[in-house]
């Protein structure tokens, strides 16, 4: 599994290795191999992508794009807005790193065909997120 993390945010920089290690644990836990790119961006970039690919206006926290459909290795791109992650962290009483970690896991699970639009799939996805975040925080 190859994992690439690119920080394109003009002002905020996070350590790459812990996020790559987390992504690796999630992919291994989901039995996936292939190639994954995670790009950290600002609101302007995520808003443009959200409009172009989902016809939704405004920023969102994370977008996942599978690059290969069907059976086989996982190939995908994940974009995370550090601006939106910061707002959510402030709203929920966390910090930016914790929120970005959650969004990395969330984005990967979407690439692994998890869905959070309706129950009970949403609860199953939240449980998997919590499992990976708990596991990774106890091993850090």
C-alpha positions as CSV (number, residue, x, y, z in Angstrom):
1,X,0.0,0.0,0.0
2,X,1.4,3.4,-1.0
3,X,0.0,6.4,0.9
4,X,0.9,10.0,0.0
5,X,0.0,13.0,2.1
6,X,0.2,16.4,0.5
7,X,-0.3,19.6,2.5
8,X,-1.5,22.3,0.1
9,X,-2.9,24.6,2.9
10,X,-1.2,27.9,2.7
11,X,-0.9,28.5,6.5
12,X,-1.5,25.3,8.5
13,X,0.9,22.4,8.5
14,X,0.5,19.1,10.4
15,X,3.1,16.3,10.9
16,X,2.7,13.8,8.0
17,X,3.9,10.6,9.6
18,X,1.2,10.1,12.2
19,X,-1.5,10.6,9.6
20,X,0.1,8.2,7.2
21,X,0.5,5.7,10.0
22,X,-3.1,6.0,10.9
23,X,-4.2,5.6,7.2
24,X,-2.0,2.5,7.0
25,X,-3.7,1.0,10.1
26,X,-7.2,1.6,8.7
27,X,-6.4,0.2,5.3
28,X,-4.8,-2.9,6.8
29,X,-7.8,-3.3,9.1
30,X,-10.1,-3.1,6.1
31,X,-8.0,-5.6,4.2
32,X,-7.1,-3.1,1.5
33,X,-4.0,-2.6,-0.6
34,X,-3.4,-0.2,-3.5
35,X,-2.6,3.5,-3.5
36,X,-4.1,6.4,-1.5
37,X,-3.5,10.1,-1.7
38,X,-4.6,12.4,1.1
39,X,-4.5,16.2,0.3
40,X,-5.0,18.8,3.0
41,X,-6.5,22.0,1.5
42,X,-8.2,25.3,2.4
43,X,-11.9,26.2,2.1
44,X,-11.5,27.7,-1.3
45,X,-10.2,24.5,-2.8
46,X,-12.7,22.1,-1.1
47,X,-15.5,24.4,-2.1
48,X,-14.4,24.3,-5.7
49,X,-14.2,20.5,-5.6
50,X,-17.5,20.1,-3.8
51,X,-19.3,22.3,-6.4
52,X,-17.6,20.5,-9.3
53,X,-18.1,16.9,-8.3
54,X,-21.1,17.0,-6.0
55,X,-23.0,20.1,-7.2
56,X,-23.0,21.4,-3.6
57,X,-22.2,25.0,-2.6
58,X,-19.8,25.9,0.2
59,X,-17.1,24.0,2.0
60,X,-17.3,20.6,3.4
61,X,-14.9,18.7,5.7
62,X,-13.8,15.7,3.6
63,X,-14.3,14.4,0.1
64,X,-13.4,10.9,-1.0
65,X,-12.9,10.0,-4.7
66,X,-12.5,6.3,-5.6
67,X,-10.2,6.0,-8.6
68,X,-10.9,2.3,-9.3
69,X,-14.3,0.8,-9.1
70,X,-15.0,-2.9,-8.4
71,X,-12.9,-5.7,-7.0
72,X,-9.2,-5.4,-6.5
73,X,-7.0,-2.9,-4.7
74,X,-8.2,0.3,-3.3
75,X,-7.1,3.4,-5.3
76,X,-8.4,6.8,-4.2
77,X,-8.0,10.4,-3.3
78,X,-9.1,12.1,-0.1
79,X,-9.3,15.9,0.3
80,X,-9.6,17.4,3.8
81,X,-10.3,21.1,4.5
82,X,-8.1,22.2,7.4
83,X,-10.3,25.3,7.7
84,X,-13.5,23.3,8.2
85,X,-11.7,20.8,10.4
86,X,-10.6,23.7,12.6
87,X,-14.1,25.0,12.9
88,X,-15.5,21.6,13.7
89,X,-12.8,21.0,16.3
90,X,-13.7,24.3,18.0
91,X,-17.4,23.5,17.8
92,X,-17.0,20.0,19.4
93,X,-14.3,20.9,21.9
94,X,-11.4,19.0,20.3
95,X,-8.3,20.1,18.6
96,X,-7.3,20.3,14.9
97,X,-5.1,17.2,15.0
98,X,-7.9,15.0,16.5
99,X,-10.4,16.3,13.9
100,X,-8.1,15.7,11.0
101,X,-7.4,12.1,12.3
102,X,-11.2,11.5,12.3
103,X,-11.6,12.9,8.8
104,X,-8.7,10.7,7.5
105,X,-10.5,7.6,8.9
106,X,-13.9,8.8,7.7
107,X,-12.6,9.4,4.2
108,X,-10.9,6.0,4.0
109,X,-14.0,4.2,5.2
110,X,-16.0,5.9,2.4
111,X,-13.5,4.6,-0.1
112,X,-14.1,1.2,1.5
113,X,-17.8,1.5,0.7
114,X,-19.1,2.6,4.1
115,X,-22.1,4.9,4.0
116,X,-23.3,7.4,6.5
117,X,-26.4,8.6,4.8
118,X,-28.9,6.5,6.8
119,X,-29.2,4.3,9.8
120,X,-28.0,1.6,10.6
121,X,-25.1,2.1,8.2
122,X,-24.3,5.4,9.8
123,X,-23.9,3.7,13.3
124,X,-21.7,1.0,11.8
125,X,-19.4,3.6,10.2
126,X,-19.2,5.6,13.5
127,X,-18.3,2.5,15.4
128,X,-15.5,1.6,12.9
129,X,-14.2,5.2,13.2
130,X,-14.2,5.0,17.0
131,X,-12.4,1.6,16.9
132,X,-9.6,2.9,14.6
133,X,-9.2,6.1,16.6
134,X,-9.2,4.4,19.9
135,X,-6.7,1.8,18.7
136,X,-4.4,4.4,17.2
137,X,-4.4,6.6,20.3
138,X,-3.5,3.7,22.6
139,X,-0.6,2.7,20.3
140,X,0.8,6.3,20.0
